[in-house]
Structures are given as C-alpha cells and as structure tokens.
Amino acid sequence: MLFEVAILKKATKKEIEDGGKAEELVFGPTPVVARDAQAAGMLAAISAAFPKDLELSRAEVLVRPFA
C-alpha cells in the first residue's frame, strides 16, 4: 500500500509561552510503500532523510493512506 508520512516536532511548554510556536514540520510529507500504517511510520523514521538530531519524545509521526 502507498502511504503519506509526515513528522512534526512538538514545541515545549516554554517555546509555546515565549514565542507562540506550536509545532514544526521536520520531515515530509513523503510517499512510503509499506504493508500497513505502522510499518510506513517505521520506514520513514529509519530513512536517510529523517532528522537525526530530533528528540523522539518531541516527534509526532502522522501517517495516512494515499488515496
């Protein structure tokens, strides 16, 4: 199946209070071929284009089937 995957970097409480920054797109949206949505998210996270300096606790992986 074909999926679209995007990864957002969630802002900390301090960033929100200081500058009003909510979230930042750090990856995608990128097409990924995988057997299911969970596999698509994992493939995106281990791809070469994934930002290696991103704290995973602040990452939100968004996956949707490509229609």
For each residue, the residues with C-beta under 8 A, 3 or more apart:
1: 33 34 35 36 40 65 66
2: 31 32 33 65 66
3: 31 32 33 34 37 40 63 64 65 66
4: 28 29 30 31 32 63 64 65 66
5: 27 28 29 30 31 32 40 41 43 44 61 62 63
6: 25 27 28 29 30 61 62
7: 25 26 27 28 44 45 50 51 54 59 60 61 62
8: 23 24 25 26 59 60 62
9: 23 24 25 26 54 58 59 60
10: 23 58 59 60
11: 15 16 21 22 23 24
12: 15 16 58
13: 16 17
14: 17 18
15: 11 12 18 19 21
16: 11 12 13 19 20 21 22
17: 13 14
18: 14 15 21
19: 15 16
20: 16
21: 11 15 16 18 24
22: 11 16
23: 8 9 10 11 60
24: 8 9 11 21
25: 6 7 8 9 28
26: 7 8 9 51 54 59
27: 5 6 7 30 44 49 50 51
28: 4 5 6 7 25 44
29: 4 5 6
30: 4 5 6 27 44 47 49
31: 2 3 4 5 66
32: 2 3 4 5 40 43 44
33: 1 2 3 40
34: 1 3 37 39 40 42 43
35: 1 39
36: 1 39 40
37: 3 34 40 41 63 64 65
38: 41 42 63
39: 34 35 36 42 43
40: 1 3 5 32 33 34 36 37 43 44 63
41: 5 37 38 44 45 61 63
42: 34 38 39 45 46
43: 5 32 34 39 40 46 47
44: 5 7 27 28 30 32 40 41 47 50 61 63
45: 7 41 42 50 61
46: 42 43 50
47: 30 43 44 50
48:
49: 27 30
50: 7 27 44 45 46 47 54
51: 7 26 27 54
52:
53:
54: 7 9 26 50 51 58 59
55: 58 59
56: 59
57:
58: 9 10 12 54 55
59: 7 8 9 10 26 54 55 56
60: 7 8 9 10 23
61: 5 6 7 41 44 45
62: 5 6 7 8
63: 3 4 5 37 38 40 41 44
64: 3 4 37
65: 1 2 3 4 37
66: 1 2 3 4 31
67:
